Amino acid sequence: MNAQFGSGVVTVTPVAGNLPANPTPTRLKVMQDAQVDFKGDLKSLFGNKMYAVLIAKGKVQVTGKIKIASFSAADINQIYFATAQTSGGNLPVMDEIHAIGATITPTVGAGLTVVEDLGVINNDTGDQMVKVASAPAVGQYTFTPAVTGGSPTAASYGFNASETASHVALNYTATTTGGSSLALTQQQIGYTVITKLMLFNSTKSSFVALELNNVAFGSWSLPTKQDDFWVADVDFTACADASGTLGTLYAN
């Protein structure tokens, strides 16, 4: 008896099409569940009687969906975007609290630079403050970006000397050397990473493995929830490779 328990494991390897730099076998991490569907188009032949006299299977579509709860930019790039990947990026900093002053310098780590203003909130009232080019009134602010090799060397926020807010919450992005970034650039229609996908599981010495030779991922969601983990939905479609082989199914 071959009965399986658990979500199994999925590995994906870019093999053809528009490949990322350094194509690498990638495991989809913290997988919640996966499903592969073989859907055949059944045709029935009828004569002058009620029931069909012959049934034949026409086109068969092979599709699948996976739910995963952990992924990196590198994972997504290997199987979906296949675009330029660089180290580091711009990290959003949310609700950094400061006592009000005529000028406030964001608190960033050594070697980091504020890149973009994402807004200022009056922390007493929760109201969004208005960004202006210069001479801010009460309820307004200015933003001066950092200048590399010039003045100012650090970004700063400016406020009216009579500002009634006791504290403000700064929101901005700052450079970071951790993680990686993908350039989501425009591509020609048809730009597709073709991968080999392996779904396998083992329970009490019983083993099942399905390998699909040519798989293209159609969607990759980035869902959020108020009181739960983010679980991404990924779907794919498979087709036969150049030799006419869809893949291999193995079960002991």
C-alpha positions in Angstrom: 0.0 0.0 0.0 1.4 3.4 -1.0 -0.2 6.1 1.2 1.4 9.4 1.5 1.2 12.0 4.3 2.3 15.6 4.3 2.8 18.3 1.7 5.9 16.8 0.1 8.8 18.6 -1.5 9.1 20.5 -4.7 12.4 21.4 -6.5 12.6 23.4 -9.7 15.5 23.7 -12.1 15.7 26.3 -14.9 16.5 24.3 -18.1 15.5 26.3 -21.2 13.8 29.4 -22.5 14.9 32.7 -21.0 17.3 31.6 -18.3 18.4 33.6 -15.2 22.1 34.1 -14.6 23.6 30.9 -13.1 20.5 28.6 -13.4 20.3 26.8 -10.1 18.1 24.0 -8.7 15.8 25.7 -6.2 13.6 24.1 -3.5 10.3 25.9 -2.8 10.5 26.4 0.9 8.0 25.8 3.7 5.5 24.4 1.2 2.0 24.1 2.5 0.5 22.0 -0.3 0.8 21.2 -4.0 -1.5 19.8 -6.6 -0.9 18.6 -10.2 -3.9 18.1 -12.4 -4.1 16.1 -15.7 -7.2 17.2 -17.4 -8.2 15.3 -20.5 -10.7 16.5 -23.1 -13.0 13.5 -23.4 -15.0 13.1 -26.6 -18.1 10.9 -26.9 -19.4 9.3 -30.1 -23.2 8.9 -30.3 -25.4 7.1 -32.8 -29.1 7.0 -32.7 -29.2 5.6 -29.2 -29.1 7.3 -25.8 -25.7 6.3 -24.6 -22.3 6.9 -26.2 -20.8 4.0 -28.2 -17.2 5.2 -28.0 -15.1 7.5 -25.8 -11.7 8.9 -26.7 -9.4 11.3 -25.0 -8.3 14.4 -26.9 -6.1 17.1 -25.7 -4.7 16.8 -22.1 -3.7 19.9 -20.2 -1.3 19.4 -17.3 -1.4 22.2 -14.7 -0.5 22.6 -11.1 -0.6 24.9 -8.1 1.6 25.3 -5.0 1.4 27.2 -1.8 4.6 28.3 -0.2 5.3 30.4 3.0 9.0 31.3 2.5 10.8 32.6 -0.5 13.6 35.0 -1.5 14.1 37.3 -4.5 16.6 34.7 -5.8 14.0 31.9 -5.6 11.5 34.0 -7.6 14.1 35.0 -10.1 15.2 31.5 -10.9 11.8 30.3 -11.9 9.8 33.3 -12.9 11.4 36.7 -13.7 14.9 35.7 -14.9 16.1 39.3 -14.7 19.1 41.2 -13.4 19.7 40.5 -9.7 21.9 42.6 -7.5 23.0 42.5 -3.9 21.4 44.8 -1.4 18.5 47.2 -2.1 16.3 50.0 -0.7 14.8 49.0 2.7 11.6 50.7 3.8 11.8 52.2 7.3 8.4 52.8 8.8 7.3 55.1 11.6 10.6 56.2 12.9 9.6 58.5 15.9 11.4 61.8 16.5 10.7 64.7 18.8 9.8 67.8 16.7 12.5 70.2 15.7 13.3 72.6 12.9 15.5 70.0 11.2 15.4 66.2 11.8 18.0 63.8 10.4 16.7 60.2 10.0 18.5 57.6 12.0 20.2 55.2 9.6 23.1 52.8 10.2 26.7 53.4 9.3 27.3 53.5 5.6 23.5 53.6 4.8 21.9 56.5 2.9 18.3 57.7 2.9 17.0 57.2 -0.7 13.4 58.3 -0.9 10.9 60.1 1.4 7.7 58.0 2.0 5.9 60.6 4.1 5.6 62.1 7.5 2.8 61.5 10.1 1.9 63.7 13.0 2.4 61.2 15.7 0.0 63.1 18.1 -3.0 63.1 15.8 -2.2 60.4 13.2 -2.7 62.9 10.4 -0.5 62.8 7.3 1.6 65.9 7.0 1.9 67.8 3.7 5.2 67.8 1.8 6.2 71.2 0.3 9.2 72.5 -1.6 10.2 75.1 1.0 9.1 77.3 3.9 6.8 74.7 5.6 3.8 76.0 7.5 2.3 74.1 10.5 1.3 70.6 9.3 3.8 70.7 6.5 7.4 69.5 6.0 10.3 69.6 3.5 12.6 66.8 2.5 16.2 67.3 1.5 17.9 64.3 0.0 21.5 63.3 0.7 24.2 64.4 -1.7 27.2 62.0 -2.3 30.4 63.9 -2.1 28.7 67.3 -1.5 26.5 69.1 0.9 24.3 67.9 2.6 25.9 64.5 3.2 22.8 63.2 4.9 19.1 63.5 4.2 17.0 65.8 6.4 13.4 66.8 7.1 12.5 70.4 7.8 9.5 71.7 9.9 7.9 75.0 10.9 9.3 76.5 14.0 5.8 76.7 15.4 4.8 73.1 14.6 2.3 71.9 17.2 3.1 68.2 16.8 5.3 67.0 19.7 6.5 64.0 17.8 6.5 63.0 14.1 6.9 59.6 12.5 9.3 59.5 9.5 8.9 57.0 6.7 11.6 56.5 4.1 13.7 54.0 2.2 17.4 53.6 3.0 20.1 51.6 1.2 21.0 48.2 2.7 23.6 45.6 1.8 21.5 42.7 2.9 19.2 40.6 0.7 19.0 41.1 -3.1 17.0 43.1 -5.6 15.4 42.2 -8.9 15.1 44.7 -11.8 11.5 44.1 -13.0 12.1 45.4 -16.5 9.9 45.3 -19.6 10.2 42.2 -21.7 8.9 41.0 -25.0 5.8 38.9 -24.9 6.8 35.3 -24.8 9.7 35.8 -22.4 9.5 32.7 -20.3 11.7 30.6 -18.0 11.3 26.8 -18.7 12.0 24.6 -15.7 12.1 21.0 -14.7 9.9 20.4 -11.7 10.1 17.5 -9.3 7.4 16.8 -6.7 8.2 14.0 -4.3 7.3 12.6 -0.9 8.1 9.6 1.3 6.0 8.0 4.0 7.0 4.9 5.9 9.2 3.5 3.1 6.5 4.4 0.4 7.8 6.8 -2.2 6.1 8.9 -4.9 7.9 11.2 -7.3 6.5 13.1 -10.3 9.0 14.8 -12.6 7.8 17.2 -15.3 10.4 18.1 -17.9 9.0 21.4 -19.3 7.2 23.6 -16.8 6.4 27.4 -17.1 5.1 29.3 -14.1 2.1 31.5 -14.9 1.6 33.4 -11.6 3.3 34.1 -8.3 1.1 36.0 -5.8 2.3 38.0 -2.8 -0.6 38.0 -0.4 -0.9 39.7 3.0 -3.0 38.9 6.0 -3.8 40.9 9.1 -3.2 38.1 11.6 -1.5 35.2 9.7 1.6 34.3 7.7 2.0 35.3 4.1 1.4 32.2 1.9 2.1 32.7 -1.8 0.1 30.9 -4.5 2.1 29.7 -7.4 0.6 28.0 -10.5 2.2 26.4 -13.5 1.5 24.6 -16.8 3.6 21.7 -18.2 4.2 20.5 -21.8 6.2 17.8 -23.5 9.9 18.5 -24.1 11.7 18.4 -27.5 11.8 14.6 -27.4 8.0 14.4 -26.9 8.3 13.4 -23.2 6.2 15.0 -20.6 8.1 13.6 -17.6 8.2 10.6 -15.3 6.0 9.2 -12.6 7.5 6.9 -10.1 6.0 5.1 -7.1 7.4 2.1 -5.2 
